Amino acid sequence: MSYVNKNYIKDNNLILSSAQTLPNATSADSTNVINYGGNTGGKLKIVVKAVTAVAIANGQYLTIVASYGATSSPTDTLSKTLLYKGNVTYAAGDTICEEIIPDTLPATYKYLKLTYTTTANESSETVDSFVTLV
Protein backbone atom coordinates (compact mmCIF):
# COMPACT_ATOMS: atom_id res chain seq x y z
CA MET A 1 0.00 0.00 0.00
CA SER A 2 1.29 3.42 -0.86
CA TYR A 3 0.33 6.82 0.45
CA VAL A 4 0.53 9.96 -1.64
CA ASN A 5 0.57 13.15 0.38
CA LYS A 6 -0.91 16.08 -1.53
CA ASN A 7 -0.04 18.52 1.26
CA TYR A 8 3.36 20.09 1.51
CA ILE A 9 5.35 21.61 4.33
CA LYS A 10 6.44 25.03 3.09
CA ASP A 11 9.16 27.21 4.54
CA ASN A 12 9.29 30.78 3.19
CA ASN A 13 13.06 30.39 2.84
CA LEU A 14 12.53 27.50 0.41
CA ILE A 15 10.15 29.23 -2.03
CA LEU A 16 11.64 29.57 -5.50
CA SER A 17 8.64 31.28 -7.13
CA SER A 18 5.37 32.58 -5.76
CA ALA A 19 2.72 33.19 -8.42
CA GLN A 20 5.53 33.90 -10.88
CA THR A 21 4.46 34.79 -14.40
CA LEU A 22 5.78 32.45 -17.07
CA PRO A 23 7.86 34.15 -19.78
CA ASN A 24 6.80 35.27 -23.25
CA ALA A 25 8.72 32.97 -25.64
CA THR A 26 11.97 33.32 -23.70
CA SER A 27 13.60 32.21 -20.44
CA ALA A 28 13.21 33.53 -16.91
CA ASP A 29 14.83 32.46 -13.67
CA SER A 30 12.80 31.75 -10.56
CA THR A 31 12.14 34.82 -8.44
CA ASN A 32 14.39 33.45 -5.70
CA VAL A 33 17.64 31.52 -5.43
CA ILE A 34 17.38 29.42 -2.30
CA ASN A 35 19.90 27.93 0.10
CA TYR A 36 18.57 24.44 0.85
CA GLY A 37 21.49 23.59 3.13
CA GLY A 38 23.54 21.13 1.11
CA ASN A 39 23.38 17.36 0.79
CA THR A 40 19.80 16.31 1.37
CA GLY A 41 20.20 12.55 1.53
CA GLY A 42 17.39 12.38 -1.03
CA LYS A 43 14.89 13.80 1.48
CA LEU A 44 14.02 17.09 -0.27
CA LYS A 45 12.23 17.67 -3.55
CA ILE A 46 11.44 20.51 -5.92
CA VAL A 47 7.72 21.02 -6.62
CA VAL A 48 6.25 23.22 -9.37
CA LYS A 49 2.50 23.86 -9.26
CA ALA A 50 0.14 25.81 -11.51
CA VAL A 51 -1.38 28.85 -9.78
CA THR A 52 -3.53 29.69 -12.78
CA ALA A 53 -4.45 27.27 -15.55
CA VAL A 54 -1.34 26.62 -17.66
CA ALA A 55 -1.97 25.56 -21.27
CA ILE A 56 0.92 24.77 -23.58
CA ALA A 57 -0.32 24.56 -27.16
CA ASN A 58 0.52 21.81 -29.63
CA GLY A 59 3.96 22.51 -31.10
CA GLN A 60 4.96 24.77 -28.18
CA TYR A 61 6.96 23.86 -25.07
CA LEU A 62 7.48 24.67 -21.42
CA THR A 63 10.89 23.66 -20.14
CA ILE A 64 11.93 23.78 -16.47
CA VAL A 65 15.58 23.31 -15.51
CA ALA A 66 17.11 23.33 -12.02
CA SER A 67 20.57 24.83 -11.50
CA TYR A 68 22.69 23.96 -8.48
CA GLY A 69 25.87 25.49 -7.14
CA ALA A 70 28.13 26.49 -4.28
CA THR A 71 27.30 30.20 -4.58
CA SER A 72 24.11 32.25 -4.84
CA SER A 73 24.59 32.18 -8.64
CA PRO A 74 24.12 28.45 -9.33
CA THR A 75 24.89 27.24 -12.87
CA ASP A 76 25.25 23.44 -12.80
CA THR A 77 22.15 21.94 -14.44
CA LEU A 78 23.43 18.37 -14.09
CA SER A 79 22.64 18.14 -17.84
CA LYS A 80 19.06 17.34 -16.87
CA THR A 81 15.67 18.88 -17.57
CA LEU A 82 12.92 18.60 -14.95
CA LEU A 83 10.16 19.18 -17.49
CA TYR A 84 10.03 19.43 -21.27
CA LYS A 85 6.40 19.30 -22.26
CA GLY A 86 4.12 20.53 -25.01
CA ASN A 87 0.44 20.14 -25.87
CA VAL A 88 -0.61 19.89 -22.24
CA THR A 89 -2.96 21.69 -19.86
CA TYR A 90 -2.68 22.00 -16.09
CA ALA A 91 -5.58 23.28 -14.01
CA ALA A 92 -4.96 25.75 -11.20
CA GLY A 93 -3.51 23.76 -8.30
CA ASP A 94 -2.17 20.91 -10.44
CA THR A 95 1.39 19.74 -9.91
CA ILE A 96 3.39 20.42 -13.08
CA CYS A 97 6.48 18.50 -11.96
CA GLU A 98 8.33 17.17 -8.92
CA GLU A 99 11.97 16.20 -8.65
CA ILE A 100 13.98 14.85 -5.72
CA ILE A 101 17.16 16.86 -5.16
CA PRO A 102 19.95 14.36 -5.88
CA ASP A 103 21.95 13.17 -2.89
CA THR A 104 25.00 12.78 -5.15
CA LEU A 105 25.65 16.51 -5.53
CA PRO A 106 29.02 17.86 -4.37
CA ALA A 107 29.04 18.68 -0.66
CA THR A 108 29.57 22.38 -1.43
CA TYR A 109 26.36 22.65 -3.49
CA LYS A 110 23.64 24.24 -1.41
CA TYR A 111 22.05 26.82 -3.72
CA LEU A 112 19.25 26.22 -6.22
CA LYS A 113 17.28 28.17 -8.81
CA LEU A 114 14.87 27.21 -11.58
CA THR A 115 14.78 28.49 -15.14
CA TYR A 116 11.47 28.48 -16.99
CA THR A 117 11.62 28.57 -20.80
CA THR A 118 8.62 28.90 -23.09
CA THR A 119 8.36 28.89 -26.88
CA ALA A 120 5.09 30.88 -26.90
CA ASN A 121 3.58 33.74 -24.94
CA GLU A 122 2.64 32.17 -21.59
CA SER A 123 2.68 35.49 -19.70
CA SER A 124 -0.94 35.13 -18.59
CA GLU A 125 -0.06 31.98 -16.63
CA THR A 126 1.62 31.73 -13.22
CA VAL A 127 3.36 29.06 -11.17
CA ASP A 128 4.55 28.40 -7.63
CA SER A 129 7.72 26.45 -6.99
CA PHE A 130 9.33 25.43 -3.75
CA VAL A 131 11.44 22.82 -2.00
CA THR A 132 9.75 20.53 0.52
CA LEU A 133 10.28 17.26 2.37
CA VAL A 134 9.81 14.04 0.41
Secondary structure, 3 states (H helix, E strand, C coil): CCCCCCCCCCCHHHEEEEEEECCECCEEECCCCEECCCCCCCCEEEEEEECCCEEECCCCCEEEEEEEECCCCCCECCCCCCEEECCEEECCCCEEEEEECCCCCCCCCCEEEEEEEECCECCCCEEEEEEEEC
